[in-house]
Amino acid sequence: MIGKDIDSCFPDEIPSKGEEDKILYHYIPIKEMNKEDTPREKAEKFGCGVLTVSELWALVLRTGTVGMPITRLCRELMQANDNRLTTLERRTRKELLKIKGLGKLKVIQIEAVMELIRRYNMEGVAEKPIIRSSQDIYNIMNPVIGNKPHEEIWALILNRRNQLVKQFQISKGGTSTTVFDVKMVLKEAILENASGLILCHNHPSGNLMPSTNDDAITRQCFKACQTIDVRMLDHVIITANGFHSYNDQGNMPV
């Protein structure tokens, strides 16, 4: 019976340990339950806006396991993440697999939904917005990398009017370091006829202070940009709760 969709069957009750060998799991069709208590029926009647976050996950993940109905699984999923999507987004695949009832397929489904959210947020950025401050940079990049559980380095390419022409990922790595490829940055800057360039990367730890490696990357990129007559305007470190701007702090190379 395992593996049917959300309209199929879930355990009516879980046998006690002593009864496991005597009692077979009894399943009841979800349609026989109170319809207003099921996520799908609620969504059909009232729209998805009335569903809780755990009920929305139940619609996405669809199936539970023996002894773990999908609605219960999704409640425990959110409880394990402080009932916050931002906390869930930071979980690694290894951490999610430790939650009872979650297998590889369900974890990948969760990752796919979180990635859709990030891409939706990226589409919300106005076409060629003008970058006037480090706050503008943070507003654009925080939805992209602010909650990532690993480090990522991104570059923002600007034209002569300081409009954002392109943003792209340079690299991603572990929880504290990642590789920086300056040649890739220069290639993209030349292809896009860049006038200005901004580096961004996240600190999953939440620590906003630049590391020695961050300083080295800033100097390396700054010198490389000078060779192609592109201004490196800033390097912004991003966390879910704030940012550090090299330019604002007067720490850009000269």
C-alpha positions in Angstrom: 0.0 0.0 0.0 3.0 2.3 0.4 3.7 4.7 -2.4 0.1 5.6 -3.4 -0.8 9.3 -3.8 -2.4 11.6 -1.3 -5.8 10.4 -2.3 -5.0 6.9 -1.2 -4.5 5.2 2.1 -2.9 6.0 5.4 -2.6 4.0 8.7 -5.8 4.3 10.8 -3.8 3.5 13.9 -0.3 2.3 14.8 -0.1 -1.0 16.7 1.8 -1.0 19.9 5.1 -2.9 20.0 3.5 -6.0 21.4 0.8 -6.1 18.8 3.0 -5.6 15.8 3.2 -9.3 14.9 -0.6 -9.8 15.4 -2.1 -6.8 13.8 -1.8 -5.8 10.1 -1.9 -2.1 9.4 -5.4 -1.0 8.6 -5.7 1.7 5.9 -8.6 4.0 5.2 -9.1 6.0 2.0 -8.5 9.6 2.6 -11.8 10.3 0.9 -13.6 8.6 3.8 -12.1 11.0 6.3 -13.6 14.4 7.0 -13.0 16.2 3.7 -12.5 19.6 5.2 -9.6 18.1 7.2 -7.6 16.9 4.2 -5.2 19.3 2.4 -6.4 18.4 -1.1 -10.1 18.9 -0.2 -9.3 22.2 1.5 -7.4 23.4 -1.5 -10.1 22.4 -3.9 -12.8 24.1 -1.9 -11.1 27.2 -0.5 -7.8 27.5 -2.5 -4.2 26.8 -1.4 -4.1 30.1 0.6 -6.0 28.6 3.5 -3.5 25.7 4.0 -0.8 25.7 6.6 2.8 25.3 5.5 2.8 21.6 6.5 -0.4 21.0 4.6 1.1 22.6 1.5 4.1 20.3 1.9 1.6 17.3 2.1 0.2 18.3 -1.3 3.8 18.4 -2.7 5.2 15.3 -1.1 1.9 13.3 -1.5 2.8 10.0 0.3 3.6 9.0 3.8 5.1 5.7 5.0 3.9 2.9 7.2 3.1 4.4 10.5 3.8 7.9 9.3 0.8 9.5 7.4 1.9 12.3 5.1 0.2 15.1 7.2 2.0 14.0 10.3 5.3 13.7 8.4 5.0 17.2 7.1 4.1 18.6 10.5 7.2 17.0 12.0 9.3 18.2 9.1 8.3 21.8 9.9 8.6 21.3 13.7 12.1 20.0 13.1 12.9 23.3 11.4 11.3 25.7 13.9 8.2 26.0 11.7 10.2 28.3 9.4 10.9 27.9 5.7 14.1 29.9 6.0 15.4 27.4 8.5 14.4 24.5 6.2 16.1 26.1 3.3 19.4 26.0 5.2 19.3 22.3 5.8 21.7 20.1 3.9 20.5 16.9 2.1 22.3 14.9 4.8 20.5 16.7 7.6 17.1 16.3 5.9 17.6 12.5 5.5 17.9 12.2 9.2 14.2 13.2 9.6 12.0 10.2 10.0 9.9 9.4 7.0 12.1 11.4 4.5 13.9 9.4 1.8 16.1 10.6 -1.0 13.1 11.3 -3.4 11.2 13.4 -0.9 14.4 15.3 0.1 15.0 16.1 -3.6 11.4 17.3 -3.9 11.9 19.6 -1.0 15.1 20.9 -2.6 13.3 21.5 -5.9 10.6 23.6 -4.2 13.1 25.7 -2.3 15.0 26.3 -5.6 11.8 27.4 -7.3 11.3 29.9 -4.5 14.8 31.3 -5.0 14.3 31.5 -8.8 10.9 33.2 -8.3 12.6 35.8 -6.0 15.3 36.4 -8.7 12.6 37.0 -11.3 11.1 39.6 -9.0 14.2 41.8 -9.5 13.3 44.7 -11.9 14.9 44.5 -15.3 18.3 46.3 -15.1 17.8 47.9 -11.7 20.2 50.7 -10.8 22.6 49.8 -8.0 22.9 52.9 -5.8 24.1 51.4 -2.5 25.2 48.2 -0.7 21.6 47.9 0.5 20.5 47.5 -3.1 23.0 44.7 -3.6 21.8 43.0 -0.4 18.2 43.3 -1.5 19.0 41.6 -4.8 21.3 38.9 -3.5 19.9 38.0 -0.1 17.0 35.9 -1.6 19.5 34.1 -3.8 22.2 33.1 -1.3 21.3 34.5 2.1 20.0 31.1 3.4 22.2 28.7 1.5 23.9 26.1 3.8 27.1 26.3 1.8 29.2 29.2 0.5 28.6 30.6 -3.0 30.4 33.4 -4.8 28.5 35.5 -7.3 29.3 38.5 -9.5 27.1 41.3 -10.5 28.0 43.1 -13.8 27.0 46.7 -14.2 26.9 49.1 -17.2 28.0 52.7 -17.3 24.7 53.8 -15.7 25.3 51.3 -12.8 22.4 49.2 -14.0 22.6 45.5 -13.3 23.2 43.7 -16.6 23.9 40.2 -15.3 24.4 38.2 -12.2 26.0 34.9 -12.2 27.5 32.2 -9.9 31.2 31.9 -9.9 31.5 28.9 -7.6 30.1 27.1 -4.6 31.8 25.1 -1.9 31.5 24.0 1.7 30.2 25.7 4.8 33.2 28.0 5.2 35.2 28.2 1.9 34.8 28.0 -1.8 37.0 28.3 -4.9 37.4 31.6 -6.7 38.0 31.6 -10.5 39.1 35.1 -11.5 39.4 34.1 -15.1 35.7 33.3 -15.3 34.9 36.7 -13.8 37.1 38.5 -16.4 35.6 36.4 -19.3 32.0 37.3 -18.3 32.9 41.0 -17.8 34.4 41.2 -21.3 31.5 39.4 -22.9 29.0 41.7 -21.3 31.1 44.9 -22.0 31.1 45.6 -18.2 31.8 49.0 -16.8 31.5 47.9 -13.1 31.6 44.7 -11.2 30.5 43.7 -7.7 31.4 40.5 -5.8 29.0 38.9 -3.4 29.3 35.8 -1.3 27.5 34.3 1.7 28.6 33.2 5.2 26.4 30.3 6.2 27.7 30.7 9.8 26.0 34.1 10.0 29.3 35.8 10.9 29.6 39.0 8.9 33.3 39.6 9.5 35.6 39.1 6.4 38.1 36.3 6.6 41.7 36.5 5.4 40.7 34.5 2.3 37.8 37.1 1.6 40.4 39.9 1.7 42.7 38.0 -0.6 39.9 37.4 -3.1 38.9 41.0 -3.0 42.5 42.1 -3.8 42.8 39.5 -6.6 39.6 40.5 -8.3 40.3 44.2 -7.9 43.7 43.9 -9.6 42.3 41.6 -12.4 39.5 44.1 -13.1 42.1 46.9 -13.5 43.7 45.0 -16.3 40.5 45.2 -18.4 39.5 48.7 -17.3 36.5 47.6 -15.3 35.8 49.2 -11.9 35.3 46.8 -9.0 32.9 48.7 -6.9 32.3 46.5 -3.9 32.5 43.1 -2.3 29.5 42.3 -0.1 29.3 39.5 2.4 25.7 38.3 2.9 23.9 36.4 5.7 20.2 35.9 6.3 20.2 38.8 8.8 22.6 41.4 7.4 25.6 42.2 5.2 29.1 43.6 5.3 30.2 45.9 2.5 33.9 46.4 1.8 33.2 49.7 0.2 31.0 51.0 3.1 33.8 50.1 5.5 36.5 51.8 3.4 38.3 48.5 2.8 38.3 48.3 -0.9 41.9 48.1 -2.4 43.3 51.2 -4.0 
